[in-house]
């Protein structure tokens, strides 16, 4: 069994045991701690959790979306990926053009009102269908603002033009592997008012030593049950991709957390997960023929020998 997954489970238990009870933007409430760190050694296997199924297809699809510089959910929906739907759908139901029933407060109302949950699903599906089939609607309501893809690939310069941070950091790793400036930032204060969700994973830094490339992420806000398993796998995948493109072995993913929290409506799910046994971690395969990090497709990225426990459902706090 892996110390990689144990680091995550120990952090869940720490929050349950020591977390402060806090209110939050969504109104759901959390158990929260501040300032934690988890380390994941890629030599132990790819850190895709095994105590519950984590959908790797969605993770790699989202990362490719980021690397495209894309900020519209249409690409995700074309790949049956709904992990960013909630924020775009909220934009739609808040608009003057929306004339359907009130769909706010989904996270709490759906748990006690089956009729509301069914109506929400209906309105959400109508929204998805319009995004997929109406380009004008998709452009207006599928756009999330200057979120990760925009900041990673098209950071707007004050003097005009833009910076491709991903290409720049790859070039720097190749030319100056001992640099302490191998950094990509998603936190752009000027862009925050236009973003559907200000970046939770705000900054990451690469580090080269002993022929290995490592990556550390600072995450300001960490939804430990739903979001963080995705973040661990996504940044570990990014680490492997950049290592492959720069000629290094993947070393460690270091995950530094600011506000690490468990939502109050996830407590039962967390307790269930903590009772489950771990399995061996899977292996990651990247197509060695891909010559640029921007050329990877879904078929170029695969997981082998993944044998997790069943998925555990929980509502997203929006």
N, C-alpha and C positions, 0 to 999 in steps of 0.2 A: 504494500500500500504506500501511498505517496505523502511525504511531508508537504508537498505543494497544496493538495486539497485540505490537509489538516490545518494549514495556516488560515485558510478561509473559514473553516468550521470553528476554529478557536476564536476568531474575531466575532463570529455570530454569538458564541456563548458569552464572550466578554461584554458585548452590548446588552444581552439579556440580563447579565449579572450586575453590571455597573453603569448602564446607560441612564442618563438623565431623561426625565419625561418632559418633552418639549412640544410646543405648537409648531406649525409649519405653514408655508404658503398655501398648501392644498387644503388645509383644514382637517386633515386626517389625524395628525398627531404621530409622534415618533418616540422610540427609545433611542438615545443618541449618545455617542462618545466623540471626542475630538482628538485627532492626531494619532493615527495608528499606521502601521506599515506591515505589508505582507511581501514575502519574497518567493519567487517561483523559478526554480532551476530547470532550464529546458532539457538538461541531460536526464531528468527523471521522467520525462514524457511531456506531452502537450497538455497544459492545464485546463482541460475542458472537464468541468465537474462531473463526477460519477454518482454522487448521492442523489442527484435528480438529473433528468435528461435536459440538456441545454442544446437548443437547435442551432447547430453549427452552420447550417445553410443560411440562416438569417444573419449570422455574425459575419460570414465572409461576404455576403451580398451587401451589407451595410458598409463594410470597410472598403469594398470596391467603389461604392457610391461616394464615400468620402474622397477617395483617391482620384476620382473623376473630377472633383471640384463641384459636384452636383449638389443642389440644395432643394430640389423638388421631389416630392414623394412619388411622382408618377413612375420613375424608374424602379423604385422599391415595389410598388404595387404590381408592376409588370412581372415581377419575380415572386409574387404572392408573399411579400414581406410587409407586415402591418405594424412594425414596432415604432414607427413615427406617426401613425395615423392620428393618435389622440390630439396632438397639438394642431395639426392641420384641420381636423374636424371641429375642434373648439373655435378656430378662426371662422369657420363657416357658420356655425350656429350662433356666433356672436354678431354676425353681419346683418345689415338691414335687408339683405336679399333673402335670408332664410325665413320661411313662413311656416315651418313645421312646429310640432309641440316642443316645449322646453326640455332640452336634453342635458342640462347642467347637473352637476353633483352626481355623476354616474357612479363613482367609486363607492359611495355609501348607499344611494337609493337602490341600485341594482341588487344589493345583497338582501333587501327586505321586500322588494316590489317586483314580482315576476313580470307583471304587465309592463312596467316601465322598462325593464331589461329587454323585453321582446321588442318594444317600440324603438329603443336605442339601437338595437341590432339592425332593425329595418332602416332607420334613417342613416345609420353608418354605411350600410351596404349601398343605399342610393347615392351617397356621397362618393364612395369608392368607384362605383360604375361611372359617375360623371367625370371623375378625374381621369379614368382610363379612356373615355370615349369623347370627351369634349376638351379640345386643346386650350380654348380660351378660359374655360372654368379651371382647368389644371394649372394654367399659368397664374391665375388670380388666387386660387385657394389651396393649391398644392405646394406653393412656394413657402418655405419656412424662414426666409430671410438669410442673412449671412452667417449661417451656422458652420459646422466644422469644415465641410468641403471648401467653402469660400475662403475661410481663414487659412487653411492648409495650403491651398493651391493659388489663391488670388487675393492675397492680403493687399488692400488698397493703400498706396503710398500717398502721403500728404502732397508731394510734389508731382503727382500723376503717375500712372502706370501701376504695376502690382508686383508682388514678390511671390514666387512659387517656393514656399518654405520646404516642401518635401523634396523637390529636386535640389534645392540648395543644400539641405542637410546631407543628402546622399553624396553630392559632390564634395562637401567638406569632409565627410568620413573617409572618402577615398584619398583626398589630398592631404588632410591634416588629422589623422586618427587620434592624436593625443590632445586635440583641442578640447577646451572646457566650454565651448560655445555651440555644441551640437544640439541645438534646442529648436523645438517647434512650439509655438504658442497659438492657442485657439481663443485666448481671452483678449478681446479687442473692445475696450470700454465704449468707443464710439459706435460700435455695431450693436451693442446689447439691446437698445430700445427697439431695434428692427427684427430681433431674433424671436422665433417662436419659443425657444428655451435657451437661456444663456448657457454656455458650455459648462458641463459638469466636470469633464476631464479637460483641464485648462492648459496644461503644459507638460511636455515630455522632453527628456534629455537622453542622448545616447552616450555610451562610454565604451572605449576599446581598451582591452588589456589581455595579454597572453593569447592572442589570436581569436578572442571571443568578443562579440558585440553584445552589450547589455543595454537595457532601456529602463528608465525610471519615469513613472507617471505621477504627477500631482493631480489628485481629484478633489475638488472643493466640496462636492456633495455626492455622497455615495449611498444609493438605495441598495442595501446589502443583499436583499433577497432576490429582487428581480433584475436590477441593473448591473450590479458588480460582477456576477458570473459572466455576463456578456462582455464587460470591460476587460476582465482578466484574459478571456480568450481572444478578444479583438486585438489588444495590444501585444499579446504574445504572438499572434499571427503577423502583425505588422513588424515585430522584431525579427521574426524568421524571414520575412520578405526582404527587409532592408539588409539583413545579414547576407542573404543569398546574392543580392545585387551588388554588394560591396566586397564580397570574397571572404567573409568571416563566418565562424561558427556562432550560432545563437547561444548566448550565455544566460543571464538572468533577466527576468522581468521583475522590477521592484515597484510595488504599488503602494504609494503613499496617500493616505486618506485624510481629508480635513474633517468635515462633519460626516461621520459614518453612522448610519441610522437604519433601524428596522421600523417600518410603518406599523401602527397599531393593528391594522387589518391584515398584517402578515405574520403575526406572532404565532398563530397555530401552525402555519405552514413551516416556519422556521423550526419549531419544536419537532415537527414530524421529520424534517430533513436531518436534524441532529441525531435521530434514533437510527438512521440508516447506515449500513456498512459501506465503506469505500471499495471501489474496484480499481484495478490497474488503469493508469492513464493511457489514453490512446496515443497513436503516432500521427504526425503531420507529414503529408507529402505535398511538395511543390514541384510543378513541372520544371525540370532543369533547362528546358529549351527557351523559357521566357527570358528575354534580354533586357526588359525594362519593367520597373515596378508598376508602370501605368498600363502595361499590356496584359496583365493577368486577367483571366476570365474565371467564371465559376468552375469550369472543368479543370482548371490548372491547379486547383486547391482542394485537397481531399484529406479526410480523417480515416485512419485505419484502426481496427480493433477497439471500437468504442462500445462499451457494454454498461450503460448507466442504469440507475433505477428509474422508475416511472417519473414523468413530469409532475410538477406540483403547481396547480393553478393559483393565481392571486391577482387581484385588481391592480391596475396602474393608477398611481396618484398623479393627477394632472393639475 
